[in-house]
Amino acid sequence: MPNDTFFVYEEQIDAPADLIYRAFTAAAGYREWLCDVSSTNPIEGGWVYLAWNHGYFASGQFTKLVPNKTISFSWIGRSEPGWSQVDVLIVPTESEIHKVILRHSGLGQSEAWDEARKQISKGWEIGLVNLKSTLEEGRNLRLMNRPLIGIFPYEYDIYSEMEKKEFGIPVDYGVLVSNVVPNFGADKAGIRADDLIVAIDGKKIENIPALFAVIEDYAPGDQISVEAYRGSELKTFNVDTTPQIVQALPDSPEALAKEIEINSTRILETLDRVLAGVTDAEASYSPAAEKWSVKETLVHFIQHERNLQTWINDLAYDPAYTCNVNPEHCLFRIRATLTTYPTLNELMAELRRSFKETVATVAFLEPSFTRRKASYWRLGYELLEKSLPYQEHIRHVEETIKKARGMN
């Protein structure tokens, strides 16, 4: 119930108190239901920092922590006129059901606070609904409610000025369509690979985070107007969005690992077919400056698996720092790894080992890890859905091989 200077919210959550407490204290816990980036030091006097991809961030310090009962911290967000206070109570009711009472107080009454009050109220309303979903079912509604348009997005700003001129596009911002998913909205509307998306319903799209931030304002089934350049021509497409498709998770990490192993085997079989008869010289060919060769793409796969293994460890043990599932893959790092595995055979052997280690990393998680439903759901979401990006990279590998053979 809002008032001019404070908001109070209550939510009944069927989850253990320690997991609710973790959601308000652990950095990884916050990322599972509330924000995109977080860092915490959960001791009294320790910091809390939360940030969202759309540009908002807030920080403060923990002022009171009573494990599994009370969390209090100060708060100041971007463009907010002053400090405010957040207090969370975890109250047992019956069995595993707990009442979560959140009070955000200290909000000013002047006009300077008007926008802050509105955004704070909206943020907690949406966030607490998602907290209930992630703790009770594991499902992150921020992902489940984000509609799909069916594209593989690619950052346009990584291209050099000379490469941008080759596209013939008269702007230097936007999201490049690497490819489209057959029979999804973008494909049906006529969007094609190498189109550059610059606006959705009149909202400027400068990069991939901006694309996701805008898409989150829509519900699955909405139709959106996408403006995109095809060469020098600006086109408008009416795109139907669709719901996210997430497969049901197995009951244990060991069973999940077996499904991941099946997907990994399919990827390796596809790669074996594509790379059959490819020479080391062909695999070393780069179609353009800053463009990956086949070998460099395989290194990207290896590094991605290593990053996944680190991320799984971090997910299991709640470190204070942020670990990104998909960090930037810099060409210098790829080339450094390539010096260790210089031949195609060595790269494929290391990739097989990397896939095997990812599967084992999941398999050796404690069975009790599934108790943290939000963490387990995120784990399954990331690892079971990874085959689509791999397939897109393999398509580029096939194109690079054709170009390499055309140069001979």
C-alpha positions as CSV (number, residue, x, y, z in Angstrom):
1,M,0.0,0.0,0.0
2,P,1.7,3.2,-1.2
3,N,1.9,6.5,0.6
4,D,3.8,9.7,-0.2
5,T,6.9,8.6,1.7
6,F,6.9,4.8,1.8
7,F,5.6,1.6,0.2
8,V,4.8,-1.6,1.9
9,Y,4.4,-4.9,0.1
10,E,3.5,-8.4,1.3
11,E,4.0,-11.7,-0.5
12,Q,3.2,-15.2,0.6
13,I,6.0,-17.5,-0.6
14,D,6.1,-21.3,-0.2
15,A,9.9,-21.6,0.3
16,P,12.4,-22.1,3.1
17,A,13.4,-19.0,5.0
18,D,17.1,-19.5,4.2
19,L,16.4,-19.3,0.5
20,I,14.3,-16.1,0.9
21,Y,17.2,-14.6,2.9
22,R,19.7,-15.6,0.2
23,A,17.6,-13.9,-2.4
24,F,18.0,-10.6,-0.5
25,T,21.7,-10.9,0.4
26,A,23.6,-13.0,-2.1
27,A,24.8,-11.4,-5.3
28,A,23.7,-14.4,-7.4
29,G,20.4,-14.5,-5.5
30,Y,19.5,-10.9,-6.6
31,R,20.3,-11.7,-10.2
32,E,17.9,-14.6,-10.2
33,W,14.8,-12.5,-9.6
34,L,15.5,-8.8,-9.5
35,C,18.4,-7.3,-11.5
36,D,20.9,-8.0,-14.2
37,V,24.1,-7.2,-12.4
38,S,24.8,-7.3,-8.6
39,S,27.5,-7.3,-6.1
40,T,27.1,-7.7,-2.3
41,N,29.0,-8.1,0.9
42,P,26.3,-9.5,3.2
43,I,27.6,-8.3,6.6
44,E,26.3,-5.3,8.5
45,G,28.1,-2.3,7.0
46,G,28.8,-4.2,3.8
47,W,27.8,-3.0,0.4
48,V,24.9,-3.8,-1.9
49,Y,25.0,-2.8,-5.6
50,L,22.2,-3.6,-8.1
51,A,22.0,-2.7,-11.8
52,W,19.7,-3.3,-14.7
53,N,20.5,-3.5,-18.4
54,H,18.2,-0.6,-19.2
55,G,20.5,1.8,-17.3
56,Y,19.1,2.1,-13.8
57,F,21.3,1.2,-10.8
58,A,21.1,1.5,-7.0
59,S,23.6,1.1,-4.2
60,G,23.7,1.2,-0.4
61,Q,24.9,-0.7,2.6
62,F,23.4,-3.4,4.8
63,T,22.4,-1.9,8.1
64,K,20.8,-4.9,9.8
65,L,21.1,-8.6,9.1
66,V,19.4,-11.3,11.1
67,P,19.8,-14.6,9.2
68,N,16.6,-15.9,7.8
69,K,14.6,-13.2,9.5
70,T,15.5,-9.6,8.7
71,I,17.4,-7.7,6.0
72,S,17.8,-3.9,6.1
73,F,19.8,-1.7,3.7
74,S,20.1,1.9,2.6
75,W,19.3,2.8,-1.0
76,I,20.1,5.5,-3.5
77,G,19.3,5.0,-7.2
78,R,20.3,6.7,-10.3
79,S,18.9,10.2,-10.5
80,E,17.1,9.9,-7.2
81,P,17.2,13.0,-5.0
82,G,18.4,11.3,-1.8
83,W,18.8,8.2,0.3
84,S,16.0,5.9,1.3
85,Q,15.7,2.7,3.3
86,V,14.6,-0.9,2.5
87,D,13.5,-3.3,5.3
88,V,12.5,-6.9,4.7
89,L,10.9,-9.2,7.2
90,I,10.6,-13.0,6.7
91,V,7.7,-14.2,8.9
92,P,6.9,-17.9,9.2
93,T,3.2,-18.8,8.9
94,E,2.7,-22.6,8.4
95,S,4.8,-25.4,7.0
96,E,7.2,-23.9,4.4
97,I,5.1,-20.9,3.7
98,H,6.6,-17.5,4.7
99,K,5.2,-14.0,4.6
100,V,7.7,-11.6,3.1
101,I,7.0,-8.0,4.1
102,L,9.0,-5.3,2.3
103,R,9.0,-1.7,3.3
104,H,10.7,1.0,1.2
105,S,10.7,4.2,3.3
106,G,12.3,7.6,3.4
107,L,11.0,8.8,0.0
108,G,10.7,12.5,-0.3
109,Q,7.4,14.3,-1.1
110,S,8.7,16.9,-3.4
111,E,8.2,16.8,-7.2
112,A,11.8,15.8,-7.6
113,W,10.8,12.4,-6.1
114,D,7.8,11.8,-8.3
115,E,9.5,9.7,-11.0
116,A,11.6,7.8,-8.4
117,R,8.5,6.9,-6.4
118,K,6.8,5.6,-9.5
119,Q,9.7,3.5,-10.6
120,I,10.5,2.2,-7.2
121,S,6.9,1.1,-6.7
122,K,6.7,-0.5,-10.1
123,G,10.1,-2.3,-9.6
124,W,9.1,-3.9,-6.3
125,E,5.7,-4.9,-7.5
126,I,7.1,-6.8,-10.5
127,G,10.1,-8.0,-8.6
128,L,8.3,-9.6,-5.7
129,V,6.0,-11.5,-8.1
130,N,9.1,-12.8,-9.8
131,L,10.7,-13.6,-6.4
132,K,7.7,-15.9,-5.6
133,S,7.9,-17.6,-9.0
134,T,11.7,-18.2,-8.9
135,L,11.6,-19.6,-5.3
136,E,8.5,-21.7,-5.7
137,E,8.9,-23.0,-9.3
138,G,12.4,-21.8,-10.4
139,R,10.9,-20.0,-13.4
140,N,12.3,-16.5,-14.0
141,L,9.4,-14.5,-15.3
142,R,11.7,-11.9,-16.8
143,L,12.8,-14.6,-19.3
144,M,9.6,-16.4,-19.6
145,N,7.6,-13.3,-20.3
146,R,10.0,-11.8,-22.7
147,P,8.6,-12.5,-26.2
148,L,10.6,-14.0,-29.0
149,I,10.9,-12.5,-32.5
150,G,13.2,-15.2,-33.8
151,I,16.5,-13.6,-34.7
152,F,20.2,-14.2,-33.9
153,P,21.3,-10.7,-32.9
154,Y,24.9,-9.4,-33.5
155,E,26.5,-6.2,-32.3
156,Y,27.0,-3.8,-35.2
157,D,29.6,-1.6,-33.5
158,I,32.2,-4.4,-33.6
159,Y,32.6,-3.8,-37.3
160,S,35.2,-1.4,-38.6
161,E,34.2,1.7,-40.5
162,M,35.4,0.1,-43.7
163,E,33.2,-3.0,-43.1
164,K,30.2,-0.8,-42.2
165,K,30.6,0.9,-45.6
166,E,30.4,-2.4,-47.3
167,F,26.9,-2.9,-45.8
168,G,25.9,0.4,-47.4
169,I,23.9,1.3,-44.3
170,P,23.8,5.1,-43.6
171,V,23.8,4.8,-39.7
172,D,26.5,3.5,-37.3
173,Y,24.3,2.1,-34.6
174,G,21.8,-0.8,-34.3
175,V,21.6,-4.5,-34.0
176,L,22.6,-6.7,-37.0
177,V,20.6,-9.7,-37.8
178,S,23.0,-12.6,-38.2
179,N,20.2,-15.0,-39.1
180,V,16.6,-15.7,-38.5
181,V,14.8,-18.7,-36.9
182,P,12.6,-20.3,-39.5
183,N,8.8,-19.8,-39.1
184,F,9.2,-17.3,-36.2
185,G,7.8,-13.7,-36.4
186,A,10.9,-12.1,-38.0
187,D,11.1,-14.8,-40.7
188,K,7.4,-14.5,-41.5
189,A,7.6,-10.7,-41.6
190,G,10.4,-10.8,-44.1
191,I,13.4,-9.8,-42.0
192,R,16.6,-11.3,-43.4
193,A,20.3,-11.9,-42.4
194,D,22.3,-8.6,-42.5
195,D,19.3,-6.4,-41.9
196,L,20.2,-3.8,-39.3
197,I,17.4,-3.2,-36.7
198,V,17.4,0.5,-35.6
199,A,14.0,1.0,-33.9
200,I,11.0,-0.9,-32.5
201,D,7.7,1.0,-32.4
202,G,9.7,4.2,-32.8
203,K,12.1,3.4,-29.9
204,K,15.8,3.7,-30.9
205,I,17.8,0.4,-30.8
206,E,21.5,1.2,-30.4
207,N,22.8,-2.2,-29.3
208,I,21.7,-5.7,-28.0
209,P,21.0,-4.6,-24.4
210,A,18.8,-1.9,-25.7
211,L,17.0,-4.4,-27.9
212,F,16.3,-6.7,-24.9
213,A,15.2,-3.7,-22.7
214,V,12.6,-2.6,-25.3
215,I,11.4,-6.2,-26.0
216,E,10.8,-6.7,-22.3
217,D,8.0,-4.0,-22.4
218,Y,5.9,-6.4,-24.6
219,A,4.0,-9.6,-23.9
220,P,4.2,-12.8,-26.0
221,G,1.6,-12.5,-28.8
222,D,2.0,-8.7,-29.2
223,Q,2.8,-7.4,-32.7
224,I,5.7,-4.9,-32.9
225,S,6.8,-2.6,-35.7
226,V,10.5,-3.1,-36.5
227,E,12.5,-0.6,-38.5
228,A,15.6,-2.0,-40.2
229,Y,18.0,-1.0,-42.9
230,R,18.6,-3.4,-45.8
231,G,21.6,-1.7,-47.4
232,S,20.6,2.0,-47.7
233,E,16.9,1.3,-47.7
234,L,14.9,1.7,-44.4
235,K,12.2,-0.9,-44.2
236,T,9.4,-1.5,-41.7
237,F,8.2,-5.0,-40.7
238,N,5.2,-5.9,-38.6
239,V,6.5,-8.8,-36.5
240,D,4.3,-11.2,-34.4
241,T,6.0,-12.2,-31.1
242,T,5.8,-15.7,-29.6
243,P,6.3,-17.1,-26.1
244,Q,9.6,-18.5,-24.8
245,I,9.9,-22.2,-25.2
246,V,11.7,-23.9,-22.3
247,Q,11.8,-27.7,-21.9
248,A,11.0,-29.3,-18.5
249,L,14.0,-29.9,-16.3
250,P,15.1,-33.4,-15.1
251,D,14.8,-34.0,-11.4
252,S,18.5,-34.2,-10.6
253,P,21.8,-32.7,-11.8
254,E,22.9,-36.2,-12.9
255,A,19.9,-36.5,-15.2
256,L,20.3,-33.0,-16.4
257,A,24.0,-33.8,-17.2
258,K,22.8,-36.7,-19.4
259,E,20.6,-34.4,-21.5
260,I,23.4,-31.9,-21.8
261,E,25.7,-34.8,-23.0
262,I,23.1,-35.7,-25.7
263,N,23.0,-32.2,-27.0
264,S,26.8,-31.9,-26.9
265,T,27.1,-35.2,-28.9
266,R,24.8,-33.8,-31.6
267,I,26.9,-30.6,-31.8
268,L,30.1,-32.6,-32.1
269,E,28.6,-34.9,-34.8
270,T,27.5,-31.9,-36.8
271,L,31.0,-30.4,-36.5
272,D,32.6,-33.7,-37.5
273,R,30.5,-33.7,-40.6
274,V,31.2,-30.1,-41.5
275,L,34.9,-30.4,-40.9
276,A,35.4,-33.7,-42.8
277,G,38.2,-33.2,-45.3
278,V,39.0,-29.6,-44.2
279,T,42.7,-28.9,-44.1
280,D,44.6,-27.0,-41.5
281,A,45.3,-24.3,-44.0
282,E,41.6,-24.0,-44.8
283,A,40.7,-23.9,-41.2
284,S,43.2,-21.1,-40.6
285,Y,41.7,-18.9,-43.3
286,S,40.1,-15.7,-42.0
287,P,37.6,-14.0,-44.4
288,A,38.4,-10.5,-43.2
289,A,40.2,-8.5,-40.5
290,E,38.7,-9.3,-37.1
291,K,36.7,-12.2,-38.6
292,W,37.1,-15.6,-37.0
293,S,38.7,-18.4,-38.9
294,V,37.3,-22.0,-38.4
295,K,40.1,-22.6,-35.8
296,E,39.3,-19.4,-34.0
297,T,35.6,-20.3,-33.9
298,L,36.5,-23.7,-32.3
299,V,38.6,-21.8,-29.7
300,H,35.5,-19.7,-29.0
301,F,33.6,-22.9,-28.3
302,I,36.3,-24.2,-26.0
303,Q,36.4,-20.9,-24.1
304,H,32.7,-20.8,-23.9
305,E,32.7,-24.2,-22.2
306,R,35.4,-23.1,-19.8
307,N,33.4,-20.0,-18.9
308,L,30.3,-22.2,-18.4
309,Q,32.3,-24.4,-15.9
310,T,33.4,-21.3,-14.0
311,W,29.8,-20.0,-14.0
312,I,28.4,-23.2,-12.7
313,N,30.9,-23.2,-9.8
314,D,30.0,-19.6,-9.0
315,L,26.3,-20.4,-9.2
316,A,26.8,-23.2,-6.7
317,Y,28.8,-21.3,-4.2
318,D,27.5,-17.7,-4.4
319,P,30.7,-15.7,-4.8
320,A,30.4,-11.9,-4.2
321,Y,31.6,-11.0,-7.7
322,T,29.7,-11.1,-10.9
323,C,30.3,-13.9,-13.4
324,N,28.8,-13.5,-16.9
325,V,27.7,-16.6,-18.7
326,N,28.6,-15.0,-22.1
327,P,31.4,-12.5,-21.6
328,E,33.0,-10.7,-24.5
329,H,35.2,-13.0,-26.5
330,C,38.2,-10.9,-27.5
331,L,40.2,-12.0,-30.5
332,F,43.5,-11.6,-28.7
333,R,42.4,-14.2,-26.1
334,I,41.2,-16.6,-28.8
335,R,44.5,-16.3,-30.6
336,A,46.4,-16.9,-27.3
337,T,44.5,-20.2,-26.8
338,L,45.1,-21.1,-30.4
339,T,48.9,-21.2,-29.8
340,T,48.3,-24.1,-27.4
341,Y,46.1,-26.1,-29.9
342,P,47.4,-25.1,-33.3
343,T,45.9,-27.9,-35.4
344,L,42.3,-28.8,-36.3
345,N,42.7,-32.2,-34.7
346,E,44.0,-30.8,-31.4
347,L,41.2,-28.2,-31.3
348,M,38.5,-30.8,-31.8
349,A,40.1,-33.1,-29.2
350,E,40.2,-30.2,-26.7
351,L,36.6,-29.3,-27.5
352,R,35.5,-32.9,-26.8
353,R,37.3,-32.7,-23.5
354,S,35.6,-29.3,-22.7
355,F,32.2,-30.7,-23.5
356,K,32.9,-33.7,-21.3
357,E,34.1,-31.5,-18.4
358,T,30.9,-29.3,-18.6
359,V,28.7,-32.4,-18.4
360,A,30.8,-33.7,-15.5
361,T,30.6,-30.3,-13.7
362,V,26.8,-30.6,-13.7
363,A,26.7,-34.3,-12.9
364,F,28.9,-33.8,-9.7
365,L,26.7,-31.0,-8.3
366,E,25.2,-32.1,-5.0
367,P,21.6,-33.4,-5.4
368,S,20.5,-30.8,-2.9
369,F,21.4,-28.1,-5.4
370,T,17.9,-28.6,-6.9
371,R,16.5,-27.2,-3.7
372,R,17.5,-23.8,-5.0
373,K,14.9,-23.9,-7.7
374,A,15.9,-20.5,-9.2
375,S,19.5,-21.6,-9.6
376,Y,18.7,-25.0,-11.0
377,W,16.2,-23.5,-13.5
378,R,18.8,-21.0,-14.6
379,L,21.4,-23.7,-15.0
380,G,19.1,-25.8,-17.2
381,Y,17.9,-22.8,-19.2
382,E,21.5,-21.8,-20.1
383,L,22.8,-25.3,-20.8
384,L,19.9,-26.9,-22.6
385,E,19.3,-23.9,-24.8
386,K,23.0,-23.4,-25.9
387,S,22.7,-25.6,-29.0
388,L,21.0,-22.8,-31.1
389,P,23.9,-20.4,-30.8
390,Y,26.3,-23.3,-31.5
391,Q,24.3,-24.1,-34.7
392,E,24.5,-20.5,-35.8
393,H,28.3,-20.5,-35.3
394,I,28.6,-23.7,-37.3
395,R,26.6,-22.1,-40.1
396,H,29.3,-19.4,-40.2
397,V,32.0,-22.1,-40.1
398,E,30.5,-23.7,-43.3
399,E,30.4,-20.3,-45.0
400,T,34.1,-19.7,-44.0
401,I,35.1,-23.1,-45.4
402,K,33.4,-22.3,-48.7
403,K,35.2,-18.9,-48.9
404,A,38.5,-20.6,-48.0
405,R,38.1,-23.1,-50.8
406,G,37.1,-20.4,-53.2
407,M,40.4,-18.6,-52.6
408,N,42.4,-21.7,-53.6
